[in-house]
Amino acid sequence: MKTSTLLPAIRSRVGDWNFYVTTLTFSEVATLIKAPDEIHERKQLAEWIQREAIESHADAISSYIKSSPQRFLGSLIVGIYGGSPDWSPLKVKIPEHEQVSEEQLSRIEGALGLLHLFGGEKLFAIDGQHRVAGIKRALIDEPVDSLLRTDCVSAIFVSHDPNTETGKARTRRLFTTVNKKAKPIARTQTIALDEDNGFAIVTRRLINSHPLFSDEGGRVLYASTGALPASEVRAITSVVGLYELVKDLYGGSESFDQKRPCDDAIEEHLQFCVSYFDALLECVPEYVEVFKSSSGQPGDYRTGKCNHLLFRPAGQRAFARAVQLLVARKIQLTDAVKTLLTAEMNILKEDWHHVLWNPVTQTMVNGTMIVAEAQLLRLSGQGARNSSSEKKLERLLESVSKV
């Protein structure tokens, strides 16, 4: 059964946002404010946002709330969408001794009122995710009549249109704008929500639209690093790894992550990334086997006997960088992929020793992206990106030969 909530509020405006200022009890915060699960299409992407952007500092805030009599929390900025919230201005009676002009009275009466939530709305924290999570954790073991439940926090409500991509993007941008002014944003939060970073936008759209990254397949690991744990068998990459691939595939001269690119530029890079993954699914036999025939798992190609370059995030990045370079050299995308596939793909082989694979420790070699790209190009009969990367590869191979 839906429960309505009536809140005293001040209505105001800044820029092109209309907002309402009110207070919520801790119980109302715990009951009403949910995860931002309708900002993105894929459920796992939304859950990852919840984990990365909201849960990380909840324990510390919960402890502060429960242990400090002088507790005080800053205002929450709350997005509201769905349902039919209603605003009712109040008639204000001014004391006779107050000298108030008609203009002042109009402003006061237009700002003070009641915000009525009927229960069909969905609320999520645009700013204050950690405080919301901390409040919820603090109330878990509190009895129903606990005074802590009646504590209040101020809240600023802004409206959110869930029916258009423009509305969702507008809310995501507000999140990153507010948080950029407060503290540096983790890379995971940038990928999840930034509406001015073109690579983050393309990454989210790629996950939301390309069948390879559907929730059902489990091919994207929602983690805070680019690496895949040894126990992971279903994922081909992580969301951070995919973000890096989207960057590696970009060959434009203009900045793509500091100021929001134009829609045409975003769409162009998205389509290039889509074409890239489509080409892999068409040309790489092991991808066809795993992702089209469903006769194996990505983890089958990350073992001590079979370690395929295109099933390792580091190898994927070297391959993507090399493809971007060949395309810049006027080679068609599919031809570029096929050309690079003529190189040795098993990183357990000697060609990749100490470049991507350490044969002594039986582990991946980190921090050799430039050299790995140069080696891949060399093995496929192509020139290095530049003389610097070629010399780095030569020095590495020379040092290995002396061991």
VENJO-V887375 format. One record per pair of residues at least 6 apart in sequence whose C-alpha atoms are under 8 Angstrom apart, sorted by sequence separation. I is the first residue (numbers start at 0). J is the second residue. If there is no record, write none. Layout:
# VENJO-V887375
[[I	J] [I	J]]
This chain:
# VENJO-V887375
[[11	17] [12	18] [36	42] [39	45] [64	70] [93	99] [141	147] [160	166] [161	167] [178	184] [193	199] [194	200] [206	212] [207	213] [212	218] [254	260] [280	286] [281	287] [288	294] [289	295] [299	305] [300	306] [301	307] [308	314] [309	315] [326	332] [346	352] [352	358] [356	362] [357	363] [376	382] [377	383] [383	389] [10	17] [11	18] [38	45] [63	70] [124	131] [141	148] [159	166] [160	167] [189	196] [192	199] [193	200] [205	212] [206	213] [211	218] [212	219] [220	227] [227	234] [279	286] [280	287] [288	295] [289	296] [300	307] [308	315] [325	332] [343	350] [356	363] [357	364] [376	383] [10	18] [11	19] [37	45] [159	167] [190	198] [191	199] [289	297] [355	363] [356	364] [10	19] [11	20] [36	45] [138	147] [175	184] [190	199] [227	236] [301	310] [309	318] [326	335] [346	355] [347	356] [355	364] [373	382] [9	19] [10	20] [35	45] [36	46] [138	148] [189	199] [190	200] [226	236] [227	237] [280	290] [300	310] [301	311] [322	332] [325	335] [346	356] [354	364] [355	365] [373	383] [8	19] [9	20] [159	170] [225	236] [226	237] [280	291] [347	358] [353	364] [372	383] [373	384] [8	20] [9	21] [190	202] [191	203] [225	237] [298	310] [355	367] [8	21] [35	48] [190	203] [224	237] [225	238] [297	310] [322	335] [354	367] [7	21] [8	22] [35	49] [175	189] [220	234] [225	239] [226	240] [322	336] [6	21] [7	22] [34	49] [218	233] [219	234] [220	235] [222	237] [223	238] [224	239] [225	240] [373	388] [6	22] [91	107] [217	233] [218	234] [219	235] [220	236] [221	237] [222	238] [223	239] [224	240] [225	241] [354	370] [355	371] [373	389] [91	108] [175	192] [216	233] [217	234] [218	235] [219	236] [220	237] [221	238] [222	239] [322	339] [354	371] [90	108] [174	192] [175	193] [218	236] [219	237] [220	238] [221	239] [321	339] [370	388] [374	392] [89	108] [174	193] [175	194] [219	238] [249	268] [369	388] [370	389] [373	392] [88	108] [89	109] [172	192] [354	374] [88	109] [171	192] [172	193] [318	339] [370	391] [88	110] [89	111] [171	193] [172	194] [370	392] [88	111] [89	112] [171	194] [172	195] [88	112] [89	113] [248	272] [87	112] [88	113] [169	194] [86	112] [87	113] [168	194] [86	113] [87	114] [245	272] [86	114] [87	115] [85	114] [86	115] [84	114] [85	115] [84	115] [85	116] [84	116] [83	116] [84	117] [342	375] [83	117] [82	117] [309	344] [343	378] [82	118] [83	119] [84	120] [187	223] [308	344] [339	375] [342	378] [82	119] [83	120] [307	344] [308	345] [339	376] [341	378] [342	379] [81	119] [82	120] [307	345] [308	346] [341	379] [81	120] [82	121] [202	241] [306	345] [307	346] [340	379] [80	120] [81	121] [202	242] [305	345] [306	346] [339	379] [79	120] [80	121] [306	347] [314	355] [338	379] [354	395] [79	121] [80	122] [305	347] [313	355] [79	122] [199	242] [202	245] [304	347] [78	122] [79	123] [198	242] [201	245] [303	347] [77	122] [78	123] [125	170] [77	123] [78	124] [353	399] [77	124] [78	125] [198	245] [76	124] [77	125] [125	173] [126	174] [198	246] [75	124] [76	125] [77	126] [125	174] [190	239] [75	125] [76	126] [75	126] [76	127] [126	177] [282	333] [317	368] [321	372] [75	127] [126	178] [187	239] [190	242] [313	365] [316	368] [317	369] [320	372] [74	127] [73	127] [278	332] [282	336] [317	371] [318	372] [321	375] [75	130] [278	333] [282	337] [313	368] [317	372] [321	376] [198	255] [199	256] [275	332] [279	336] [283	340] [314	371] [318	375] [72	130] [197	255] [198	256] [274	332] [275	333] [278	336] [303	361] [317	375] [196	255] [197	256] [196	256] [324	384] [195	256] [196	257] [197	258] [195	257] [196	258] [197	259] [235	297] [195	258] [196	259] [197	260] [233	296] [234	297] [195	259] [196	260] [201	265] [205	269] [209	273] [232	296] [233	297] [234	298] [194	259] [195	260] [200	265] [201	266] [204	269] [232	297] [233	298] [232	298] [201	268] [205	272] [231	298] [232	299] [197	265] [201	269] [205	273] [60	129] [64	133] [247	316] [60	130] [64	134] [61	132] [244	315] [248	319] [57	129] [61	133] [65	137] [240	312] [244	316] [247	319] [248	320] [56	129] [57	130] [60	133] [61	134] [64	137] [243	316] [247	320] [250	323] [54	128] [55	129] [57	131] [59	133] [60	134] [61	135] [236	310] [248	322] [249	323] [250	324] [53	128] [54	129] [57	132] [58	133] [61	136] [62	137] [235	310] [236	311] [244	319] [248	323] [52	128] [53	129] [57	133] [61	137] [235	311] [236	312] [247	323] [52	129] [56	133] [75	152] [77	154] [79	156] [235	312] [250	327] [54	132] [58	136] [74	152] [75	153] [76	154] [77	155] [78	156] [79	157] [80	158] [53	132] [57	136] [73	152] [74	153] [75	154] [76	155] [77	156] [78	157] [79	158] [80	159] [81	160] [211	290] [72	152] [73	153] [74	154] [75	155] [76	156] [77	157] [78	158] [79	159] [80	160] [81	161] [74	155] [76	157] [78	159] [80	161] [227	312] [226	312] [225	312] [33	121] [35	123] [32	121] [33	122] [34	123] [35	124] [31	121] [32	122] [33	123] [34	124] [31	122] [32	123] [33	124] [32	124] [78	170] [10	109] [11	110] [32	131] [10	110] [9	110] [10	111] [9	111] [10	112] [29	131] [8	111] [9	112] [28	131] [7	111] [8	112] [7	112] [8	113] [29	134] [7	113] [8	114] [28	134] [29	135] [6	113] [7	114] [28	135] [5	113] [6	114] [5	114] [6	115] [25	134] [29	138] [5	115] [25	135] [4	115] [5	116] [3	115] [4	116] [26	138] [3	116] [4	117] [3	117] [4	118] [2	117] [3	118] [1	117] [2	118] [1	118] [1	119] [25	147] [26	148] [25	148] [26	149] [38	161] [24	148] [25	149] [37	161] [24	149] [25	150] [24	150] [25	151] [24	151] [25	152] [23	151] [24	152] [22	151] [23	152] [38	167] [22	152] [23	153] [22	153] [23	154] [21	153] [22	154] [20	153] [21	154] [38	171] [20	154] [21	155] [20	155] [21	156] [19	155] [20	156] [51	187] [52	188] [18	155] [19	156] [51	188] [18	156] [19	157] [18	157] [17	157] [18	158] [48	188] [16	157] [17	158] [48	191] [44	191] [41	206] [41	207] [40	207] [39	207] [43	214] [41	213] [42	214] [51	223] [41	214] [47	221] [47	222] [44	221] [43	221]]
